[in-house]
Amino acid sequence: MEIDQEPLLETTCPFCGSLVEEERRYAYPLWRCSCGAIAAGAQPCDLDEAADQLIDVLGLDFRASQPCLPVGESGLICATPYDAALVQQTMEQQLPARGFETRRTRLPRSVTFQGRTIDLGMVLIWARQSSAPG
């Protein structure tokens, strides 16, 4: 089955309880709820990139991912450090500081391949403009 033929993922908005269907216009899945909440999701190993996507969609001016650092003497190869807990902490600090409420949910998914179940669950980071001045 090709990815475009897979059914869209649905999840429940943690702010209002509505069922929200995935959008596939971005590199990582995005969910937009009628209450104004937006979520980006990915497996934990890609959460930094999904968080940066959400930041871009919201039009904000910070990054959750770590900067790329040169490896070796040539400077031609770079590596990006990854810390899932730091990504979540950054989002939980920076979004409220910019007037957004934030929530984190998990979307369970798994596939069975050659008799072995593989966890493909995603972490979703939600943001919604705060109604109270902050």
C-alpha positions in Angstrom: 0.0 0.0 0.0 1.4 3.4 -1.0 1.4 6.1 1.7 -1.1 8.2 -0.2 -3.5 5.3 -0.1 -3.2 4.8 3.7 -6.2 6.2 5.6 -5.8 9.6 7.2 -5.0 9.4 10.9 -7.6 10.7 13.3 -7.0 11.8 16.9 -8.9 13.6 19.6 -8.1 17.3 20.3 -6.9 17.6 24.0 -8.4 21.1 24.2 -12.0 20.5 23.1 -12.4 16.7 22.6 -13.3 16.9 18.9 -12.1 14.3 16.5 -9.5 15.8 14.1 -8.3 14.3 10.8 -4.6 14.5 9.7 -3.5 16.9 7.0 -0.8 15.6 4.6 0.5 18.9 3.1 3.7 18.9 5.2 6.7 16.7 5.9 5.2 15.5 9.2 1.5 15.0 9.9 -0.5 18.0 11.0 -3.9 18.2 12.7 -6.0 21.4 12.8 -9.0 21.5 15.1 -12.0 23.8 14.7 -11.2 25.2 18.2 -8.0 26.7 16.8 -5.6 24.0 18.1 -2.9 22.7 15.8 -0.7 19.7 16.3 2.3 18.2 14.6 3.3 14.7 15.3 6.2 12.2 14.8 7.8 9.2 16.3 10.1 10.3 19.2 13.2 10.1 17.0 11.8 12.8 14.7 10.0 14.9 17.2 12.5 17.8 16.9 11.7 18.2 13.2 7.9 17.9 13.7 8.2 20.5 16.5 10.1 22.9 14.1 7.4 22.3 11.5 4.7 23.3 14.1 6.7 26.4 15.0 6.9 27.4 11.3 3.1 26.8 10.8 2.4 29.0 13.9 4.7 31.7 12.5 7.0 31.8 15.5 10.7 32.7 15.8 12.4 29.9 17.7 13.6 26.3 17.1 13.1 23.2 19.1 15.9 21.3 17.2 19.5 21.6 18.1 22.0 23.3 15.7 24.0 21.2 13.3 27.6 20.8 14.6 30.7 20.1 12.5 32.2 16.6 12.9 35.8 15.9 12.3 38.5 18.2 10.8 37.1 19.0 7.4 33.9 20.7 8.5 32.1 19.0 5.6 30.1 16.6 7.8 27.7 17.8 10.4 25.7 16.0 13.1 22.6 17.2 14.9 22.4 16.3 18.6 19.0 15.0 19.5 17.3 15.1 22.9 13.6 14.3 22.9 13.1 15.5 26.5 14.8 18.8 25.6 12.5 19.2 22.6 9.4 18.7 24.7 10.8 21.0 27.4 11.6 23.7 24.9 8.0 23.6 23.5 6.4 23.6 26.9 8.4 26.7 27.9 8.5 28.6 24.6 4.9 28.2 23.4 3.3 29.7 26.6 5.9 32.5 26.6 4.5 33.4 23.1 0.8 33.2 24.1 0.0 29.6 23.3 -1.5 26.9 25.5 0.2 23.5 24.8 -0.6 19.9 25.3 1.2 16.6 24.4 -0.6 13.5 23.4 0.3 10.1 22.0 -1.1 8.5 18.9 -0.6 4.7 19.1 0.2 2.9 15.9 1.9 -0.4 15.2 2.5 -2.7 12.3 3.2 -6.4 12.3 6.0 -7.5 10.0 7.2 -11.1 9.8 5.3 -12.0 13.0 6.9 -9.1 14.9 4.9 -6.1 16.1 6.7 -2.8 15.6 5.7 0.3 17.6 5.2 3.3 15.3 3.4 5.4 17.8 3.7 9.2 17.5 4.0 12.0 20.0 1.8 15.0 19.1 2.6 18.5 20.3 -0.5 20.7 20.4 -0.7 24.5 20.5 -3.6 26.8 20.7 -3.6 30.6 21.1 -4.3 31.4 24.7 -7.6 33.2 25.3 -6.3 35.0 28.4 -3.6 37.6 28.1 -0.4 36.2 29.2 
